């Protein structure tokens, strides 16, 4: 024990210097030192406000706990409130905030093909990939896709989207891509259209779009039927794009829905989000409903 005390007593003592002595030794004026301390204490991140706004925007587009807003959409939203930042800066700030997009581009829902050859009437392709309609309710795209459920059965989704506004005007889910599913989709569309709307209804050459019950339903309401070329998904790109977003943003990366009821609930929430919250460059930074109302009021 005495040996330990002797060793400790022999250790060199730490030297302490006054701040004035240190500043004198390095040739720094005391006033300069204190000014710098004040500057550091009161300095702030020049992107502090931008980060607040970026986080607020990203939260608005969050789905099922995942960040879905890329830097372009955030840049568009920032521009609208007068905060103009480069894409590189926004990406950097998103990394600092840890709000990068967390989506999975792969989904195991397969590609549904309703083409069974010519089983009825093939309509002319009136659009020819000219998807430039600016007026709501003038061109509407429709198609059917499939989603696998947890029990390995398929659910089928029939949707109709307005080319100009991107608004989902009809969305139906069934256990079969049958007449009932297609008729319910058309009837929902009719409910959501104004009385004076007589749009082009564009689809692929799926068997259900060729049959008399469908073509007659369109004719009864003075709708104009149009069809893609055989086997060319690009001819119906607007609705194909919606289905891709639907599966990527809402479903991919999660366990399959346990049944039709769960899929229907999630889908209804997504359609509401898509129409009333989600903004795009195509709709000039507006939601589909905002774009529709703005265009009709112009």
N, C-alpha and C positions, 0 to 999 in steps of 0.2 A: 504494500500500500504506500509506504514511504517512497519507494522507487518510482511509483506512478506520479506522485506529487512532484518529485524532483524533475521528472521528464516534462510535466506540464509547465513547471516554472521556467524551464529552459526554452520553451517555444517563444519565438518572436511575437511581440504584441502587434496587433493590427494598427496601422497608422491611420488617423482620421484627419482630414483637412477641411478647412472652412471653404465654402463656395467662392468666397472672394479671393482666397489664395490660389484656387484652381483656375479661376478666370484670368488672374494676373499671370499665372504660369503659361497659359496658352494665348495670351494677348487678346482676350475678348472682353469688350466693355461690358460692365454690369448691366447697363440699360439695354444693350442689344440682347443679352441673355434673357432678361425678363420679358422683353417684347416678343422674342421667339417662343417663350413658354406660353404666353398669352395667345399667340397665333395658333399654336398647336392645340391648346385647350379649346379654342373656339372654332377651329377649322372643322369643316364638314364635307362629306362626300358630295361632289358636284352633281352626281347622278341620283342623289337621295330622293328627290321628288319623282324623277323618272322611274325609279325602282318601285315606289309606292303605286304609281299608275300602272306599271307593267304587271305587278302582282294582282292588282284589282281586276285588270282585263283578263289575265290568265284564270283567275278564280271563276269568272263569269262563264268561261268555256270549259270548265272542269266537268268530266263525265265519269261516273262510277269510281271516283277517287283518282282519276288519271288526268294529266294535263294534255289537252288536245290542241291548244292554240300554238301554231308555229310563229316564227318571228315575223313573217309577212303580214299575217292577220294582226298581230300586235302593233307592227309599224303603221298599218292602216288606221287602227284605232287611235294611236298616239297622234298621228297627223291631224285627225279630226278634232283633237283638243289642243292643237297648237304646239305639241312637243315633237320636234322633227329630229330624229336620230337615224344614223345609218344602220343598215342591216347588221353589219359586223358589231356595232356597239350594242344593239339590242340582243344579239346572240350572246355576247359576253356577259351582259347584265342578267340574262336568263340563266346562264350557267352559275353565276354568283348566287342567284336566288334559288337555284336548283329546281327550276320549273320547266325544264326542257320537255318536249313532247315525248310521252311514253306510250306509244301505240305499237301494235303488232300488225304488220302488213299481211301476214299469212293467216288465212282462216280456212277451216276444214269443212266448208259448206258446199263445196262442189259447184259445178256449173249446170244449172237446169236448162235443158233444151226442150222446147215445146214444138220443134219443127218435125212434122210427120209427113212432109211432102204436101202436094196440093190436094186438099180435102174439101175445099170450098172455093170461095172467091178471093183472088189475090188483088189487092188494091194497088194503084200506082204509088210510086215513091214521090210524093209531092215536095219533100224537103231537100233530098239529094245532099245531105250533110251541111246544109246552110242553116246553122243554128244561131241566127242573128236576130231573132224576134225580140223586139223591145216592149211590145204591148202585151200586158197580161191578158189571159183568157183567149189568146189567138192560136197558140200552138201548144198542145199537151202531149206528152210522151207517156207510154204505158208499157209495162212488162211484168213478168213473173219471175221470182227467184225462189230458192229453197234454202232452208236452214235446218241443220241436223239437231235433234233434241237429245237429251241425256239417255233416253231409252232407245236410241239409234233410229227412231222414226224421223220422217221428214215433215217439216212444216213448210207451207207454201205462202209466199207473200206476193200480193198483187198491188201495184202502186201506180199512181198517175201524178206526174209532176209538170208544172207550168214551165215552159221553156224560158220565158222572159224573167219571171220573178224567182224561179227555183222553188216556188211554194208547192208543198205536197198537198194535192187537192183530194186525193183518195188513197186509202191504205187499208187493205183487208188481209186477214190471215186465215188460212184454212188447213185442213189435213189432206186436201187433194186439190190439184190445179184444175178444178172442174167448172162446169157451167155456173154453179151457185157462186163460186168465188169471183168469177169474172163479172157476173151480173151485179153482185153486191158492190163491186168496185165502180162500175159505171153509174149505179144509182147513187152512190156517195158523191161522185163527181157532179152529177146533175143537181144534187142538193146544195153543193158549194158554189155552183156557177150562178152568175146573175142571169136574169130571164132573157136578156138580149145577147147572150154569148153563143156563138155558133163556131166553135174552134175546129181546127184540124186535129184529129186524134191519130197519133203516129205510133205504130207498134212494129214488132218483127212479124215474120210470117208464121207465127205459132198457130197450131191447129184451131185453138179456141177463137182466135181473131178472124178466122176465115169462115166460120159457121154462121148460118142464117140468124140464129138468136142474137148474136153480137152485132152483125152488120145491120140487121133490122132495127136494133135498139138505137144505134147511132143515127140511122136514117130517120127514125121517128122524131128525133130531137134536132134534125137538120145539122148534125155534126158531119164533118168531112173526113172520110177515112183515108189514111195513108199508111204504107207499109215499107219497111226496109227491104233491101235486096236480100236474097237468100244467103244465110250464113254470114252476114256482115254486121257485127255488133257495133261498129263505129257509126252505122247509120242511125242508131238509137242511143247515142252516147250520153245525152243528159240523164236518162233514167238509169243507164248502166253505171254512170258516175255516182248517182245517189245510192244505189245498192252497195257499191264499193265502200262509200263513206259509212253507211249504216252498219255494215259488217265489221269494218275496221275500227270505227270509233266506239261502237256499242258492244260488240260481241267478241271480237278477236282477243285472245289472251285470257279469257275467262272460261270457266267450266260451262258446258252447254246448258241451256235452260232445261229445267226438269220436265216442263210440259208446255202446252200451248198457252195456258193461262199466264205463266211467268213470262213467256216471250211476248205475249200481247201487252202486258203491263209495261215492260221495258220499252217496247216499240211505241206505245202511245206517248210515253214520256219523251222518247227521242224525237218523234214527229213534232211534238209541241216545242221542244228545244230547237229543232231544225227550222221551223217556221217563224218562231218568235224571238230567238236568241242568237242563233248562229249567223254571222255576217260573212260576206265574201267580196272579193274584188269585182266579180262579175256584176254583183248587185250594188256596186259603188259604195261599199261599206255599210249597206243597210241589210236588215234581215229581209227574208222573202216577203213577209207581210208589210213591212215598211216600204219596200220597193213597190209592191203592188199598189198600196194606197197613194204613194207619191206619183206613180205613173198615171193612175186613173184621175188624179186631181189636176194633172198638168194640162 
